[in-house]
């Protein structure tokens, strides 16, 4: 079972999406406040991109919003 302490460690290591999921699970609104306005699903996709097709999807998304 994940804990808030684990979430803080993940956040320090740059695993923001995983940390946010734990914060949400525990209803830790104070820790989530700094991520307000960030689309967590998009951030998760961006962080986990590995294939060329992922980069192409992301470029298309950016183009639509530019």
C-alpha positions as CSV (number, residue, x, y, z in Angstrom):
1,X,0.0,0.0,0.0
2,X,1.4,3.4,-1.0
3,X,1.8,6.2,1.5
4,X,2.1,10.0,1.4
5,X,5.7,9.6,2.3
6,X,6.2,7.4,-0.8
7,X,4.4,10.0,-2.9
8,X,6.7,12.7,-1.7
9,X,9.7,10.5,-2.6
10,X,8.3,9.8,-6.0
11,X,7.7,13.5,-6.5
12,X,11.3,14.3,-5.6
13,X,12.5,11.7,-8.1
14,X,10.4,13.3,-10.9
15,X,7.6,10.7,-10.9
16,X,4.9,13.3,-10.7
17,X,2.1,11.3,-12.2
18,X,2.6,8.4,-9.7
19,X,2.9,10.9,-6.8
20,X,-0.4,12.6,-7.9
21,X,-2.2,9.3,-8.1
22,X,-1.2,8.6,-4.5
23,X,-2.2,12.1,-3.4
24,X,-5.5,11.7,-5.1
25,X,-6.1,8.3,-3.4
26,X,-5.5,9.8,0.0
27,X,-7.4,13.0,-0.8
28,X,-4.3,15.1,-0.1
29,X,-5.6,18.4,-1.6
30,X,-2.7,20.4,-0.2
31,X,-0.1,18.4,-2.1
32,X,-2.2,18.3,-5.3
33,X,-2.6,22.1,-5.2
34,X,0.7,22.7,-6.9
35,X,-0.5,20.6,-9.9
36,X,-3.7,22.5,-10.4
37,X,-4.4,23.1,-14.0
38,X,-2.2,20.3,-15.2
39,X,-3.8,17.6,-17.3
40,X,-2.6,14.6,-15.4
41,X,-3.5,12.2,-18.2
42,X,-1.5,14.2,-20.7
43,X,1.4,14.5,-18.3
44,X,1.3,10.7,-17.8
45,X,1.3,10.1,-21.6
46,X,4.2,12.6,-22.1
47,X,6.3,11.0,-19.3
48,X,5.8,7.5,-20.7
49,X,6.4,8.3,-24.4
50,X,8.8,5.8,-25.9
51,X,7.8,5.0,-29.4
52,X,8.0,7.3,-32.4
53,X,4.3,7.1,-32.8
54,X,3.9,8.5,-29.3
55,X,6.0,11.5,-30.2
56,X,3.9,12.0,-33.4
57,X,0.7,12.0,-31.4
58,X,2.1,14.5,-28.9
59,X,3.3,16.8,-31.8
60,X,-0.2,16.7,-33.3
61,X,-1.7,17.6,-30.0
62,X,0.7,20.5,-29.5
63,X,0.0,21.7,-33.0
64,X,-3.8,21.8,-32.3
65,X,-3.2,24.0,-29.2
66,X,-0.6,26.3,-30.7
